Amino acid sequence: MRNNYWSIGAFADWLRGTPSLKMGTSQQWSVWTKAAKAKHPIRFWLAEEGLSMLQNFVMSPVDAIYNVK
């Protein structure tokens, strides 16, 4: 499984509408996730799930070549 780096950058923060935490406990992340989802649910999905799907699609040819090695 690939790390979804596209979901953690400045563009993702802008798309989500709320900046992500730079660091925090699991409880702080849980509170942030609930607040971000409540504030902009569609934008949150686009930033978290949509960007991950897009990254997987764009990088699939590179992954296929790497897997052949």
PQR file with spaces between the fields and no chain letter, atoms N, CA, C, O and H, PARSE charges and radii, in Angstrom:
ATOM       1  N    MET     1       0.845   -1.184    0.000 -0.4000 1.5000
ATOM       2  CA   MET     1       0.000    0.000    0.000 -0.0000 2.0000
ATOM       3  C    MET     1       0.887    1.243    0.000  0.5500 1.7000
ATOM       4  O    MET     1       1.899    1.302    0.699 -0.5500 1.4000
ATOM       5  N    ARG     2       0.507    2.191   -0.761 -0.4000 1.5000
ATOM       6  CA   ARG     2       1.285    3.406   -0.945 -0.0000 2.0000
ATOM       7  C    ARG     2       0.881    4.441    0.110  0.5500 1.7000
ATOM       8  O    ARG     2      -0.264    4.488    0.558 -0.5500 1.4000
ATOM       9  H    ARG     2      -0.315    2.143   -1.329  0.4000 1.0000
ATOM      10  N    ASN     3       1.854    5.262    0.488 -0.4000 1.5000
ATOM      11  CA   ASN     3       1.550    6.426    1.324 -0.0000 2.0000
ATOM      12  C    ASN     3       0.913    7.486    0.437  0.5500 1.7000
ATOM      13  O    ASN     3       1.352    7.701   -0.693 -0.5500 1.4000
ATOM      14  H    ASN     3       2.785    5.224    0.124  0.4000 1.0000
ATOM      15  N    ASN     4      -0.093    8.129    0.932 -0.4000 1.5000
ATOM      16  CA   ASN     4      -0.804    9.132    0.148 -0.0000 2.0000
ATOM      17  C    ASN     4      -0.320   10.520    0.533  0.5500 1.7000
ATOM      18  O    ASN     4      -0.938   11.222    1.334 -0.5500 1.4000
ATOM      19  H    ASN     4      -0.449    7.954    1.850  0.4000 1.0000
ATOM      20  N    TYR     5       0.801   10.889   -0.062 -0.4000 1.5000
ATOM      21  CA   TYR     5       1.426   12.160    0.242 -0.0000 2.0000
ATOM      22  C    TYR     5       0.634   13.343   -0.283  0.5500 1.7000
ATOM      23  O    TYR     5       0.756   14.447    0.249 -0.5500 1.4000
ATOM      24  H    TYR     5       1.302   10.319   -0.712  0.4000 1.0000
ATOM      25  N    TRP     6      -0.166   13.143   -1.302 -0.4000 1.5000
ATOM      26  CA   TRP     6      -0.913   14.254   -1.881 -0.0000 2.0000
ATOM      27  C    TRP     6      -1.962   14.784   -0.907  0.5500 1.7000
ATOM      28  O    TRP     6      -2.417   15.919   -1.051 -0.5500 1.4000
ATOM      29  H    TRP     6      -0.266   12.246   -1.734  0.4000 1.0000
ATOM      30  N    SER     7      -2.350   13.985    0.076 -0.4000 1.5000
ATOM      31  CA   SER     7      -3.380   14.391    1.025 -0.0000 2.0000
ATOM      32  C    SER     7      -2.834   15.174    2.211  0.5500 1.7000
ATOM      33  O    SER     7      -3.601   15.553    3.096 -0.5500 1.4000
ATOM      34  H    SER     7      -1.980   13.063    0.193  0.4000 1.0000
ATOM      35  N    ILE     8      -1.528   15.424    2.251 -0.4000 1.5000
ATOM      36  CA   ILE     8      -0.965   16.095    3.423 -0.0000 2.0000
ATOM      37  C    ILE     8      -0.273   17.406    3.104  0.5500 1.7000
ATOM      38  O    ILE     8       0.353   17.994    3.986 -0.5500 1.4000
ATOM      39  H    ILE     8      -0.905   15.116    1.532  0.4000 1.0000
ATOM      40  N    GLY     9      -0.365   17.876    1.886 -0.4000 1.5000
ATOM      41  CA   GLY     9       0.343   19.088    1.503 -0.0000 2.0000
ATOM      42  C    GLY     9      -0.491   20.349    1.644  0.5500 1.7000
ATOM      43  O    GLY     9      -1.619   20.325    2.138 -0.5500 1.4000
ATOM      44  H    GLY     9      -0.873   17.398    1.169  0.4000 1.0000
ATOM      45  N    ALA    10       0.092   21.440    1.200 -0.4000 1.5000
ATOM      46  CA   ALA    10      -0.576   22.743    1.270 -0.0000 2.0000
ATOM      47  C    ALA    10      -1.824   22.781    0.385  0.5500 1.7000
ATOM      48  O    ALA    10      -2.832   23.384    0.754 -0.5500 1.4000
ATOM      49  H    ALA    10       1.008   21.459    0.799  0.4000 1.0000
ATOM      50  N    PHE    11      -1.754   22.133   -0.790 -0.4000 1.5000
ATOM      51  CA   PHE    11      -2.926   22.095   -1.666 -0.0000 2.0000
ATOM      52  C    PHE    11      -4.079   21.354   -0.997  0.5500 1.7000
ATOM      53  O    PHE    11      -5.230   21.780   -1.096 -0.5500 1.4000
ATOM      54  H    PHE    11      -0.936   21.643   -1.090  0.4000 1.0000
ATOM      55  N    ALA    12      -3.782   20.258   -0.321 -0.4000 1.5000
ATOM      56  CA   ALA    12      -4.818   19.507    0.390 -0.0000 2.0000
ATOM      57  C    ALA    12      -5.433   20.356    1.509  0.5500 1.7000
ATOM      58  O    ALA    12      -6.646   20.324    1.719 -0.5500 1.4000
ATOM      59  H    ALA    12      -2.847   19.912   -0.240  0.4000 1.0000
ATOM      60  N    ASP    13      -4.605   21.106    2.217 -0.4000 1.5000
ATOM      61  CA   ASP    13      -5.128   22.002    3.260 -0.0000 2.0000
ATOM      62  C    ASP    13      -6.061   23.042    2.655  0.5500 1.7000
ATOM      63  O    ASP    13      -7.122   23.329    3.209 -0.5500 1.4000
ATOM      64  H    ASP    13      -3.620   21.132    2.047  0.4000 1.0000
ATOM      65  N    TRP    14      -5.662   23.603    1.521 -0.4000 1.5000
ATOM      66  CA   TRP    14      -6.508   24.597    0.857 -0.0000 2.0000
ATOM      67  C    TRP    14      -7.812   23.964    0.387  0.5500 1.7000
ATOM      68  O    TRP    14      -8.887   24.530    0.582 -0.5500 1.4000
ATOM      69  H    TRP    14      -4.800   23.370    1.071  0.4000 1.0000
ATOM      70  N    LEU    15      -7.716   22.796   -0.230 -0.4000 1.5000
ATOM      71  CA   LEU    15      -8.904   22.106   -0.735 -0.0000 2.0000
ATOM      72  C    LEU    15      -9.834   21.712    0.407  0.5500 1.7000
ATOM      73  O    LEU    15     -11.053   21.839    0.289 -0.5500 1.4000
ATOM      74  H    LEU    15      -6.842   22.337   -0.388  0.4000 1.0000
ATOM      75  N    ARG    16      -9.275   21.244    1.487 -0.4000 1.5000
ATOM      76  CA   ARG    16     -10.049   20.798    2.647 -0.0000 2.0000
ATOM      77  C    ARG    16     -10.739   21.971    3.336  0.5500 1.7000
ATOM      78  O    ARG    16     -11.825   21.818    3.896 -0.5500 1.4000
ATOM      79  H    ARG    16      -8.285   21.140    1.582  0.4000 1.0000
ATOM      80  N    GLY    17     -10.111   23.131    3.293 -0.4000 1.5000
ATOM      81  CA   GLY    17     -10.681   24.302    3.945 -0.0000 2.0000
ATOM      82  C    GLY    17     -10.242   24.472    5.382  0.5500 1.7000
ATOM      83  O    GLY    17     -10.554   25.483    6.011 -0.5500 1.4000
ATOM      84  H    GLY    17      -9.230   23.256    2.837  0.4000 1.0000
ATOM      85  N    THR    18      -9.534   23.512    5.903 -0.4000 1.5000
ATOM      86  CA   THR    18      -8.998   23.583    7.262 -0.0000 2.0000
ATOM      87  C    THR    18      -7.579   23.037    7.239  0.5500 1.7000
ATOM      88  O    THR    18      -7.353   21.947    6.712 -0.5500 1.4000
ATOM      89  H    THR    18      -9.281   22.690    5.392  0.4000 1.0000
ATOM      90  N    PRO    19      -6.629   23.757    7.790 -0.5600 1.5000
ATOM      91  CA   PRO    19      -5.255   23.234    7.806  0.2800 2.0000
ATOM      92  C    PRO    19      -5.149   22.021    8.724  0.5500 1.7000
ATOM      93  O    PRO    19      -5.767   21.978    9.788 -0.5500 1.4000
ATOM      94  N    SER    20      -4.365   21.046    8.301 -0.4000 1.5000
ATOM      95  CA   SER    20      -4.198   19.852    9.124 -0.0000 2.0000
ATOM      96  C    SER    20      -3.223   20.122   10.258  0.5500 1.7000
ATOM      97  O    SER    20      -2.453   21.083   10.226 -0.5500 1.4000
ATOM      98  H    SER    20      -3.864   21.082    7.437  0.4000 1.0000
ATOM      99  N    LEU    21      -3.273   19.267   11.242 -0.4000 1.5000
ATOM     100  CA   LEU    21      -2.333   19.361   12.351 -0.0000 2.0000
ATOM     101  C    LEU    21      -0.948   18.982   11.861  0.5500 1.7000
ATOM     102  O    LEU    21      -0.805   18.105   11.009 -0.5500 1.4000
ATOM     103  H    LEU    21      -3.898   18.487   11.268  0.4000 1.0000
ATOM     104  N    LYS    22       0.050   19.625   12.384 -0.4000 1.5000
ATOM     105  CA   LYS    22       1.430   19.241   12.053 -0.0000 2.0000
ATOM     106  C    LYS    22       1.859   18.053   12.905  0.5500 1.7000
ATOM     107  O    LYS    22       2.618   17.197   12.450 -0.5500 1.4000
ATOM     108  H    LYS    22      -0.066   20.338   13.076  0.4000 1.0000
ATOM     109  N    MET    23       1.377   18.004   14.129 -0.4000 1.5000
ATOM     110  CA   MET    23       1.601   16.865   15.007 -0.0000 2.0000
ATOM     111  C    MET    23       0.561   16.919   16.119  0.5500 1.7000
ATOM     112  O    MET    23       0.007   17.977   16.417 -0.5500 1.4000
ATOM     113  H    MET    23       0.761   18.700   14.498  0.4000 1.0000
ATOM     114  N    GLY    24       0.308   15.779   16.721 -0.4000 1.5000
ATOM     115  CA   GLY    24      -0.659   15.731   17.805 -0.0000 2.0000
ATOM     116  C    GLY    24      -0.889   14.306   18.261  0.5500 1.7000
ATOM     117  O    GLY    24      -0.432   13.350   17.634 -0.5500 1.4000
ATOM     118  H    GLY    24       0.758   14.919   16.479  0.4000 1.0000
ATOM     119  N    THR    25      -1.601   14.185   19.355 -0.4000 1.5000
ATOM     120  CA   THR    25      -1.941   12.864   19.877 -0.0000 2.0000
ATOM     121  C    THR    25      -3.079   12.285   19.048  0.5500 1.7000
ATOM     122  O    THR    25      -3.684   12.985   18.235 -0.5500 1.4000
ATOM     123  H    THR    25      -1.972   14.961   19.864  0.4000 1.0000
ATOM     124  N    SER    26      -3.364   11.016   19.256 -0.4000 1.5000
ATOM     125  CA   SER    26      -4.463   10.394   18.513 -0.0000 2.0000
ATOM     126  C    SER    26      -5.794   11.052   18.866  0.5500 1.7000
ATOM     127  O    SER    26      -6.682   11.148   18.020 -0.5500 1.4000
ATOM     128  H    SER    26      -2.872   10.448   19.916  0.4000 1.0000
ATOM     129  N    GLN    27      -5.935   11.499   20.097 -0.4000 1.5000
ATOM     130  CA   GLN    27      -7.160   12.185   20.500 -0.0000 2.0000
ATOM     131  C    GLN    27      -7.277   13.536   19.784  0.5500 1.7000
ATOM     132  O    GLN    27      -8.363   13.902   19.334 -0.5500 1.4000
ATOM     133  H    GLN    27      -5.214   11.421   20.785  0.4000 1.0000
ATOM     134  N    GLN    28      -6.183   14.272   19.675 -0.4000 1.5000
ATOM     135  CA   GLN    28      -6.208   15.553   18.962 -0.0000 2.0000
ATOM     136  C    GLN    28      -6.527   15.347   17.485  0.5500 1.7000
ATOM     137  O    GLN    28      -7.266   16.137   16.898 -0.5500 1.4000
ATOM     138  H    GLN    28      -5.300   13.975   20.040  0.4000 1.0000
ATOM     139  N    TRP    29      -5.983   14.299   16.882 -0.4000 1.5000
ATOM     140  CA   TRP    29      -6.286   14.017   15.477 -0.0000 2.0000
ATOM     141  C    TRP    29      -7.756   13.641   15.303  0.5500 1.7000
ATOM     142  O    TRP    29      -8.389   14.025   14.320 -0.5500 1.4000
ATOM     143  H    TRP    29      -5.383   13.657   17.359  0.4000 1.0000
ATOM     144  N    SER    30      -8.287   12.899   16.252 -0.4000 1.5000
ATOM     145  CA   SER    30      -9.696   12.514   16.187 -0.0000 2.0000
ATOM     146  C    SER    30     -10.597   13.740   16.268  0.5500 1.7000
ATOM     147  O    SER    30     -11.565   13.849   15.516 -0.5500 1.4000
ATOM     148  H    SER    30      -7.773   12.587   17.051  0.4000 1.0000
ATOM     149  N    VAL    31     -10.290   14.655   17.167 -0.4000 1.5000
ATOM     150  CA   VAL    31     -11.066   15.891   17.308 -0.0000 2.0000
ATOM     151  C    VAL    31     -10.948   16.732   16.038  0.5500 1.7000
ATOM     152  O    VAL    31     -11.945   17.273   15.561 -0.5500 1.4000
ATOM     153  H    VAL    31      -9.504   14.566   17.778  0.4000 1.0000
ATOM     154  N    TRP    32      -9.733   16.847   15.487 -0.4000 1.5000
ATOM     155  CA   TRP    32      -9.535   17.618   14.260 -0.0000 2.0000
ATOM     156  C    TRP    32     -10.304   17.007   13.094  0.5500 1.7000
ATOM     157  O    TRP    32     -10.931   17.730   12.320 -0.5500 1.4000
ATOM     158  H    TRP    32      -8.922   16.408   15.875  0.4000 1.0000
ATOM     159  N    THR    33     -10.262   15.691   12.963 -0.4000 1.5000
ATOM     160  CA   THR    33     -10.965   15.010   11.872 -0.0000 2.0000
ATOM     161  C    THR    33     -12.464   15.256   11.958  0.5500 1.7000
ATOM     162  O    THR    33     -13.095   15.572   10.949 -0.5500 1.4000
ATOM     163  H    THR    33      -9.753   15.104   13.593  0.4000 1.0000
ATOM     164  N    LYS    34     -13.040   15.117   13.136 -0.4000 1.5000
ATOM     165  CA   LYS    34     -14.477   15.353   13.304 -0.0000 2.0000
ATOM     166  C    LYS    34     -14.837   16.799   12.987  0.5500 1.7000
ATOM     167  O    LYS    34     -15.844   17.058   12.328 -0.5500 1.4000
ATOM     168  H    LYS    34     -12.528   14.861   13.955  0.4000 1.0000
ATOM     169  N    ALA    35     -14.022   17.739   13.450 -0.4000 1.5000
ATOM     170  CA   ALA    35     -14.295   19.159   13.200 -0.0000 2.0000
ATOM     171  C    ALA    35     -14.173   19.487   11.714  0.5500 1.7000
ATOM     172  O    ALA    35     -15.005   20.212   11.167 -0.5500 1.4000
ATOM     173  H    ALA    35     -13.204   17.528   13.986  0.4000 1.0000
ATOM     174  N    ALA    36     -13.138   18.957   11.057 -0.4000 1.5000
ATOM     175  CA   ALA    36     -12.934   19.237    9.628 -0.0000 2.0000
ATOM     176  C    ALA    36     -14.052   18.629    8.785  0.5500 1.7000
ATOM     177  O    ALA    36     -14.520   19.249    7.831 -0.5500 1.4000
ATOM     178  H    ALA    36     -12.462   18.368   11.501  0.4000 1.0000
ATOM     179  N    LYS    37     -14.482   17.413    9.137 -0.4000 1.5000
ATOM     180  CA   LYS    37     -15.591   16.777    8.410 -0.0000 2.0000
ATOM     181  C    LYS    37     -16.883   17.554    8.600  0.5500 1.7000
ATOM     182  O    LYS    37     -17.660   17.710    7.658 -0.5500 1.4000
ATOM     183  H    LYS    37     -14.102   16.909    9.912  0.4000 1.0000
ATOM     184  N    ALA    38     -17.117   18.040    9.807 -0.4000 1.5000
ATOM     185  CA   ALA    38     -18.354   18.781   10.089 -0.0000 2.0000
ATOM     186  C    ALA    38     -18.371   20.126    9.371  0.5500 1.7000
ATOM     187  O    ALA    38     -19.427   20.579    8.930 -0.5500 1.4000
ATOM     188  H    ALA    38     -16.486   17.913   10.572  0.4000 1.0000
ATOM     189  N    LYS    39     -17.214   20.764    9.251 -0.4000 1.5000
ATOM     190  CA   LYS    39     -17.147   22.088    8.649 -0.0000 2.0000
ATOM     191  C    LYS    39     -17.343   22.038    7.135  0.5500 1.7000
ATOM     192  O    LYS    39     -18.121   22.818    6.585 -0.5500 1.4000
ATOM     193  H    LYS    39     -16.356   20.396    9.610  0.4000 1.0000
ATOM     194  N    HIS    40     -16.646   21.130    6.463 -0.4000 1.5000
ATOM     195  CA   HIS    40     -16.727   21.002    5.000 -0.0000 2.0000
ATOM     196  C    HIS    40     -16.674   19.520    4.628  0.5500 1.7000
ATOM     197  O    HIS    40     -15.603   19.035    4.261 -0.5500 1.4000
ATOM     198  H    HIS    40     -16.015   20.496    6.910  0.4000 1.0000
ATOM     199  N    PRO    41     -17.785   18.780    4.708 -0.5600 1.5000
ATOM     200  CA   PRO    41     -17.719   17.326    4.471  0.2800 2.0000
ATOM     201  C    PRO    41     -17.288   16.948    3.053  0.5500 1.7000
ATOM     202  O    PRO    41     -16.524   15.998    2.883 -0.5500 1.4000
ATOM     203  N    ILE    42     -17.751   17.655    2.052 -0.4000 1.5000
ATOM     204  CA   ILE    42     -17.395   17.311    0.672 -0.0000 2.0000
ATOM     205  C    ILE    42     -15.943   17.659    0.406  0.5500 1.7000
ATOM     206  O    ILE    42     -15.213   16.873   -0.197 -0.5500 1.4000
ATOM     207  H    ILE    42     -18.372   18.427    2.190  0.4000 1.0000
ATOM     208  N    ARG    43     -15.520   18.836    0.854 -0.4000 1.5000
ATOM     209  CA   ARG    43     -14.127   19.238    0.662 -0.0000 2.0000
ATOM     210  C    ARG    43     -13.189   18.317    1.431  0.5500 1.7000
ATOM     211  O    ARG    43     -12.091   18.020    0.958 -0.5500 1.4000
ATOM     212  H    ARG    43     -16.113   19.475    1.344  0.4000 1.0000
ATOM     213  N    PHE    44     -13.604   17.863    2.602 -0.4000 1.5000
ATOM     214  CA   PHE    44     -12.791   16.927    3.377 -0.0000 2.0000
ATOM     215  C    PHE    44     -12.614   15.628    2.605  0.5500 1.7000
ATOM     216  O    PHE    44     -11.506   15.096    2.524 -0.5500 1.4000
ATOM     217  H    PHE    44     -14.495   18.104    2.986  0.4000 1.0000
ATOM     218  N    TRP    45     -13.709   15.113    2.033 -0.4000 1.5000
ATOM     219  CA   TRP    45     -13.622   13.881    1.260 -0.0000 2.0000
ATOM     220  C    TRP    45     -12.710   14.062    0.050  0.5500 1.7000
ATOM     221  O    TRP    45     -11.889   13.194   -0.247 -0.5500 1.4000
ATOM     222  H    TRP    45     -14.608   15.545    2.098  0.4000 1.0000
ATOM     223  N    LEU    46     -12.854   15.188   -0.647 -0.4000 1.5000
ATOM     224  CA   LEU    46     -12.008   15.445   -1.814 -0.0000 2.0000
ATOM     225  C    LEU    46     -10.531   15.459   -1.441  0.5500 1.7000
ATOM     226  O    LEU    46      -9.701   14.895   -2.154 -0.5500 1.4000
ATOM     227  H    LEU    46     -13.521   15.893   -0.406  0.4000 1.0000
ATOM     228  N    ALA    47     -10.204   16.100   -0.328 -0.4000 1.5000
ATOM     229  CA   ALA    47      -8.802   16.218    0.087 -0.0000 2.0000
ATOM     230  C    ALA    47      -8.252   14.888    0.598  0.5500 1.7000
ATOM     231  O    ALA    47      -7.097   14.556    0.330 -0.5500 1.4000
ATOM     232  H    ALA    47     -10.878   16.559    0.251  0.4000 1.0000
ATOM     233  N    GLU    48      -9.044   14.141    1.315 -0.4000 1.5000
ATOM     234  CA   GLU    48      -8.550   12.899    1.921 -0.0000 2.0000
ATOM     235  C    GLU    48      -8.675   11.702    0.983  0.5500 1.7000
ATOM     236  O    GLU    48      -7.688   11.008    0.743 -0.5500 1.4000
ATOM     237  H    GLU    48      -9.982   14.410    1.533  0.4000 1.0000
ATOM     238  N    GLU    49      -9.844   11.452    0.459 -0.4000 1.5000
ATOM     239  CA   GLU    49     -10.073   10.276   -0.371 -0.0000 2.0000
ATOM     240  C    GLU    49      -9.816   10.562   -1.849  0.5500 1.7000
ATOM     241  O    GLU    49      -9.169    9.772   -2.536 -0.5500 1.4000
ATOM     242  H    GLU    49     -10.646   12.016    0.654  0.4000 1.0000
ATOM     243  N    GLY    50     -10.325   11.689   -2.333 -0.4000 1.5000
ATOM     244  CA   GLY    50     -10.201   12.013   -3.748 -0.0000 2.0000
ATOM     245  C    GLY    50      -8.756   12.161   -4.195  0.5500 1.7000
ATOM     246  O    GLY    50      -8.365   11.626   -5.232 -0.5500 1.4000
ATOM     247  H    GLY    50     -10.851   12.331   -1.775  0.4000 1.0000
ATOM     248  N    LEU    51      -7.965   12.883   -3.419 -0.4000 1.5000
ATOM     249  CA   LEU    51      -6.549   13.052   -3.773 -0.0000 2.0000
ATOM     250  C    LEU    51      -5.793   11.724   -3.687  0.5500 1.7000
ATOM     251  O    LEU    51      -4.874   11.481   -4.470 -0.5500 1.4000
ATOM     252  H    LEU    51      -8.282   13.318   -2.576  0.4000 1.0000
ATOM     253  N    SER    52      -6.175   10.872   -2.747 -0.4000 1.5000
ATOM     254  CA   SER    52      -5.536    9.559   -2.646 -0.0000 2.0000
ATOM     255  C    SER    52      -5.847    8.710   -3.867  0.5500 1.7000
ATOM     256  O    SER    52      -4.965    8.045   -4.410 -0.5500 1.4000
ATOM     257  H    SER    52      -6.922   11.068   -2.111  0.4000 1.0000
ATOM     258  N    MET    53      -7.115    8.736   -4.300 -0.4000 1.5000
ATOM     259  CA   MET    53      -7.495    7.993   -5.502 -0.0000 2.0000
ATOM     260  C    MET    53      -6.773    8.529   -6.731  0.5500 1.7000
ATOM     261  O    MET    53      -6.288    7.760   -7.561 -0.5500 1.4000
ATOM     262  H    MET    53      -7.831    9.276   -3.859  0.4000 1.0000
ATOM     263  N    LEU    54      -6.705    9.840   -6.842 -0.4000 1.5000
ATOM     264  CA   LEU    54      -6.018   10.458   -7.973 -0.0000 2.0000
ATOM     265  C    LEU    54      -4.534   10.093   -7.968  0.5500 1.7000
ATOM     266  O    LEU    54      -3.972    9.782   -9.018 -0.5500 1.4000
ATOM     267  H    LEU    54      -7.098   10.465   -6.168  0.4000 1.0000
ATOM     268  N    GLN    55      -3.904   10.128   -6.815 -0.4000 1.5000
ATOM     269  CA   GLN    55      -2.497    9.765   -6.716 -0.0000 2.0000
ATOM     270  C    GLN    55      -2.292    8.317   -7.140  0.5500 1.7000
ATOM     271  O    GLN    55      -1.354    8.019   -7.879 -0.5500 1.4000
ATOM     272  H    GLN    55      -4.360   10.381   -5.962  0.4000 1.0000
ATOM     273  N    ASN    56      -3.149    7.418   -6.687 -0.4000 1.5000
ATOM     274  CA   ASN    56      -3.016    6.011   -7.055 -0.0000 2.0000
ATOM     275  C    ASN    56      -3.186    5.818   -8.558  0.5500 1.7000
ATOM     276  O    ASN    56      -2.475    5.011   -9.157 -0.5500 1.4000
ATOM     277  H    ASN    56      -3.911    7.660   -6.086  0.4000 1.0000
ATOM     278  N    PHE    57      -4.113    6.542   -9.178 -0.4000 1.5000
ATOM     279  CA   PHE    57      -4.334    6.442  -10.619 -0.0000 2.0000
ATOM     280  C    PHE    57      -3.137    6.973  -11.403  0.5500 1.7000
ATOM     281  O    PHE    57      -2.659    6.324  -12.333 -0.5500 1.4000
ATOM     282  H    PHE    57      -4.691    7.197   -8.692  0.4000 1.0000
ATOM     283  N    VAL    58      -2.661    8.148  -11.026 -0.4000 1.5000
ATOM     284  CA   VAL    58      -1.547    8.772  -11.748 -0.0000 2.0000
ATOM     285  C    VAL    58      -0.268    7.954  -11.594  0.5500 1.7000
ATOM     286  O    VAL    58       0.512    7.835  -12.539 -0.5500 1.4000
ATOM     287  H    VAL    58      -3.049    8.676  -10.270  0.4000 1.0000
ATOM     288  N    MET    59      -0.056    7.405  -10.435 -0.4000 1.5000
ATOM     289  CA   MET    59       1.185    6.678  -10.173 -0.0000 2.0000
ATOM     290  C    MET    59       1.124    5.201  -10.556  0.5500 1.7000
ATOM     291  O    MET    59       2.130    4.504  -10.429 -0.5500 1.4000
ATOM     292  H    MET    59      -0.690    7.502   -9.668  0.4000 1.0000
ATOM     293  N    SER    60      -0.020    4.702  -11.019 -0.4000 1.5000
ATOM     294  CA   SER    60      -0.136    3.273  -11.335 -0.0000 2.0000
ATOM     295  C    SER    60       0.834    2.815  -12.421  0.5500 1.7000
ATOM     296  O    SER    60       1.373    1.716  -12.291 -0.5500 1.4000
ATOM     297  H    SER    60      -0.838    5.269  -11.121  0.4000 1.0000
ATOM     298  N    PRO    61       1.098    3.591  -13.496 -0.5600 1.5000
ATOM     299  CA   PRO    61       2.110    3.123  -14.460  0.2800 2.0000
ATOM     300  C    PRO    61       3.511    3.011  -13.835  0.5500 1.7000
ATOM     301  O    PRO    61       4.247    2.065  -14.117 -0.5500 1.4000
ATOM     302  N    VAL    62       3.861    3.957  -13.009 -0.4000 1.5000
ATOM     303  CA   VAL    62       5.169    3.908  -12.335 -0.0000 2.0000
ATOM     304  C    VAL    62       5.229    2.699  -11.405  0.5500 1.7000
ATOM     305  O    VAL    62       6.246    2.007  -11.343 -0.5500 1.4000
ATOM     306  H    VAL    62       3.263    4.726  -12.780  0.4000 1.0000
ATOM     307  N    ASP    63       4.139    2.449  -10.682 -0.4000 1.5000
ATOM     308  CA   ASP    63       4.100    1.291   -9.792 -0.0000 2.0000
ATOM     309  C    ASP    63       4.224   -0.011  -10.580  0.5500 1.7000
ATOM     310  O    ASP    63       4.909   -0.935  -10.143 -0.5500 1.4000
ATOM     311  H    ASP    63       3.314    3.011  -10.732  0.4000 1.0000
ATOM     312  N    ALA    64       3.560   -0.092  -11.749 -0.4000 1.5000
ATOM     313  CA   ALA    64       3.631   -1.301  -12.554 -0.0000 2.0000
ATOM     314  C    ALA    64       5.058   -1.549  -13.031  0.5500 1.7000
ATOM     315  O    ALA    64       5.536   -2.683  -12.997 -0.5500 1.4000
ATOM     316  H    ALA    64       3.003    0.659  -12.104  0.4000 1.0000
ATOM     317  N    ILE    65       5.736   -0.500  -13.473 -0.4000 1.5000
ATOM     318  CA   ILE    65       7.133   -0.648  -13.908 -0.0000 2.0000
ATOM     319  C    ILE    65       8.015   -1.045  -12.748  0.5500 1.7000
ATOM     320  O    ILE    65       8.892   -1.896  -12.894 -0.5500 1.4000
ATOM     321  H    ILE    65       5.347    0.421  -13.500  0.4000 1.0000
ATOM     322  N    TYR    66       7.794   -0.438  -11.596 -0.4000 1.5000
ATOM     323  CA   TYR    66       8.600   -0.784  -10.417 -0.0000 2.0000
ATOM     324  C    TYR    66       8.372   -2.231  -10.007  0.5500 1.7000
ATOM     325  O    TYR    66       9.316   -2.916   -9.610 -0.5500 1.4000
ATOM     326  H    TYR    66       7.082    0.253  -11.477  0.4000 1.0000
ATOM     327  N    ASN    67       7.126   -2.710  -10.097 -0.4000 1.5000
ATOM     328  CA   ASN    67       6.812   -4.086   -9.706 -0.0000 2.0000
ATOM     329  C    ASN    67       7.433   -5.103  -10.654  0.5500 1.7000
ATOM     330  O    ASN    67       7.730   -6.223  -10.238 -0.5500 1.4000
ATOM     331  H    ASN    67       6.359   -2.154  -10.420  0.4000 1.0000
ATOM     332  N    VAL    68       7.637   -4.743  -11.912 -0.4000 1.5000
ATOM     333  CA   VAL    68       8.268   -5.642  -12.865 -0.0000 2.0000
ATOM     334  C    VAL    68       9.735   -5.871  -12.490  0.5500 1.7000
ATOM     335  O    VAL    68      10.275   -6.960  -12.685 -0.5500 1.4000
ATOM     336  H    VAL    68       7.396   -3.833  -12.250  0.4000 1.0000
ATOM     337  N    LYS    69      10.362   -4.839  -11.954 -0.4000 1.5000
ATOM     338  CA   LYS    69      11.761   -4.970  -11.515 -0.0000 2.0000
ATOM     339  C    LYS    69      11.854   -6.069  -10.497  0.5500 1.7000
ATOM     340  O    LYS    69      12.940   -6.352   -9.991 -0.5500 1.4000
ATOM     341  H    LYS    69       9.924   -3.954  -11.795  0.4000 1.0000
